[in-house]
Amino acid sequence: MAEFSLEEKRILGSVLPNIAEALRSPLNNLHMAAQRLAVPETQDTAESAILQQSYYRMLRLVSNLAMGPELLSEAPFETQNLELVVWLDELCRQAASIAHETGVKVEFICRERYIVTAVHRTYLERLVWNLLSNALKFTPAPGCISVMLEVKGKQVLLSVKDTGPGIPPEYLETVFGRWAQSRRLDDLSRGIGLGLPICRRVAEGHGGRLLLESREGEGTLVTVALPHVRRSGEVRDVRMDYAGGFSHVMMELSDALPYRAFTEVHLD
């Protein structure tokens, strides 16, 4: 559990979620207006794609801001059994289907045919998307993002490795606190820095931990170690699609994709 100052607790517990709530209504209005203004012959224009990109980036920001109070919690998550191999392979396929727009390959590597363990599916999915988004942001073309899943002893290891430039040693100790630091506006274009703290909280909420390894010029490896345990009961079904009125994949990867990815071809 990270240690927070009183001011950081106030920001995470009330300021960020209040901002998220205030943005939800105008964001919904923006999306509805954009859909009504778009006509078939102009839906694939650069202007329409930029508008869609901005909407999805704001939607993702609101989603992360709303997670602020959760970062202050130490409570364990309620979990249910989930077969991870098919579930994670499907997420990687969804990411790969759009990551090609950046010239980056996404691959899934797992020697096991199935791995069943107890997880909080929604939070673990948030963790995977945040790690994929981070990797995609910092991996230039032609690059590769490898998502690996394996069992070692009593742990399930979920790893995301990229071929990006890596993190300078002087920044490794501060990557989990970037959200609370004063930074230049060009730094903020890559996000406000809540992604890794959210991933660490998700790992710890499962009784696990998150490990970060990075060297300049050699890419970054993030490994999430989860307890390999099962709860009594059946394995949950794997949801193969998302029905939320918008493209879930586009929202989660919006900070890492070029505007040309946000045409109706991909949003459909």
Backbone hydrogen bonds, N-H to C=O, Kabsch-Sander energy under -0.5 kcal/mol:
donor,donor_aa,acceptor,acceptor_aa,energy
9,K,5,S,-2.3
10,R,6,L,-1.9
11,I,7,E,-2.2
12,L,8,E,-2.7
13,G,9,K,-2.7
14,S,10,R,-2.0
15,V,10,R,-1.7
16,L,11,I,-3.0
18,N,14,S,-1.9
19,I,15,V,-2.2
20,A,16,L,-2.4
21,E,17,P,-2.4
22,A,18,N,-2.2
23,L,19,I,-1.5
24,R,20,A,-1.1
25,S,21,E,-0.7
27,L,23,L,-2.0
28,N,24,R,-2.4
29,N,25,S,-2.2
30,L,26,P,-2.4
31,H,27,L,-2.1
32,M,28,N,-2.4
33,A,29,N,-2.5
34,A,30,L,-2.4
35,Q,31,H,-2.1
36,R,32,M,-1.9
37,L,33,A,-2.3
38,A,34,A,-1.6
42,T,39,V,-2.3
43,Q,39,V,-0.9
43,Q,40,P,-0.6
45,T,42,T,-1.4
49,A,45,T,-2.1
50,I,46,A,-2.5
51,L,47,E,-2.0
52,Q,48,S,-2.4
53,Q,49,A,-2.6
54,S,50,I,-2.4
55,Y,51,L,-2.1
56,Y,52,Q,-2.4
57,R,53,Q,-2.4
58,M,54,S,-2.2
59,L,55,Y,-2.4
60,R,56,Y,-2.2
61,L,57,R,-2.2
62,V,58,M,-2.6
63,S,59,L,-1.9
64,N,60,R,-2.1
65,L,61,L,-2.7
66,A,62,V,-2.1
67,M,64,N,-1.1
68,G,65,L,-1.8
70,E,67,M,-0.6
71,L,67,M,-1.1
71,L,68,G,-1.1
72,L,69,P,-1.3
73,S,70,E,-1.1
77,F,205,G,-2.7
80,Q,119,V,-2.4
82,L,117,T,-2.4
83,E,236,R,-0.6
84,L,82,L,-0.8
84,L,115,I,-3.2
87,W,83,E,-1.0
88,L,84,L,-2.9
89,D,85,V,-2.3
90,E,86,V,-2.1
91,L,87,W,-1.7
92,C,88,L,-2.3
93,R,89,D,-2.1
94,Q,90,E,-2.2
95,A,91,L,-2.3
96,A,92,C,-2.8
97,S,93,R,-1.8
98,I,94,Q,-0.5
98,I,95,A,-1.1
99,A,95,A,-2.5
100,H,96,A,-1.0
101,E,98,I,-1.8
102,T,99,A,-2.3
103,G,100,H,-1.1
104,V,99,A,-1.3
105,K,143,G,-2.4
107,E,145,I,-2.7
109,I,147,V,-3.0
117,T,82,L,-1.8
117,T,115,I,-0.5
118,A,229,V,-2.7
119,V,80,Q,-2.5
119,V,117,T,-0.5
121,R,119,V,-0.9
124,L,120,H,-2.6
125,E,121,R,-2.5
126,R,122,T,-1.8
127,L,123,Y,-2.1
128,V,124,L,-2.3
129,W,125,E,-2.4
130,N,126,R,-2.3
131,L,127,L,-2.3
132,L,128,V,-2.5
133,S,129,W,-2.6
134,N,130,N,-2.4
135,A,131,L,-2.3
136,L,132,L,-2.5
137,K,133,S,-2.2
138,F,134,N,-1.4
139,T,136,L,-0.7
143,G,103,G,-0.8
145,I,105,K,-3.1
146,S,144,C,-0.5
146,S,161,K,-2.9
147,V,107,E,-2.9
147,V,145,I,-0.5
148,M,146,S,-0.6
148,M,159,S,-2.8
149,L,109,I,-2.0
150,E,157,L,-1.8
152,K,155,Q,-2.6
155,Q,152,K,-1.7
156,V,226,L,-3.1
157,L,150,E,-3.1
157,L,155,Q,-0.5
158,L,156,V,-0.6
158,L,224,V,-2.6
159,S,148,M,-2.8
159,S,157,L,-0.6
160,V,222,V,-2.5
161,K,146,S,-2.7
162,D,220,T,-2.2
163,T,144,C,-0.6
171,Y,168,P,-2.0
172,L,168,P,-0.8
172,L,169,P,-0.7
173,E,169,P,-0.6
174,T,171,Y,-1.2
175,V,171,Y,-0.8
175,V,172,L,-0.6
177,G,174,T,-1.6
178,R,175,V,-0.7
179,W,193,G,-0.7
180,A,177,G,-1.3
181,Q,178,R,-1.5
187,D,184,R,-0.7
188,L,184,R,-1.4
189,S,185,L,-0.8
190,R,187,D,-1.6
191,G,188,L,-2.0
198,I,194,L,-2.2
199,C,195,G,-2.1
200,R,196,L,-2.6
201,R,197,P,-2.2
202,V,198,I,-2.3
203,A,199,C,-2.3
204,E,200,R,-2.5
205,G,201,R,-2.5
206,H,202,V,-0.9
206,H,203,A,-0.7
207,G,204,E,-1.7
208,G,203,A,-2.7
209,R,225,A,-1.8
211,L,223,T,-3.0
213,E,221,L,-2.8
215,R,219,G,-1.5
217,G,165,P,-3.7
218,E,215,R,-2.4
219,G,164,G,-0.7
221,L,213,E,-3.3
222,V,160,V,-2.4
223,T,211,L,-2.7
223,T,221,L,-0.5
224,V,158,L,-3.2
225,A,209,R,-2.6
225,A,223,T,-0.6
226,L,156,V,-2.8
226,L,224,V,-0.6
228,H,154,K,-2.9
229,V,227,P,-1.5
236,R,81,N,-2.7
239,R,237,D,-0.6
244,G,242,Y,-0.6
244,G,246,F,-0.6
248,H,246,F,-0.8
251,M,247,S,-1.9
252,E,248,H,-2.3
253,L,249,V,-2.0
254,S,251,M,-1.0
256,A,253,L,-1.8
257,L,253,L,-0.7
257,L,254,S,-0.6
261,A,258,P,-1.9
262,F,259,Y,-2.1
266,H,263,T,-0.9
267,L,263,T,-2.2
268,D,264,E,-1.9
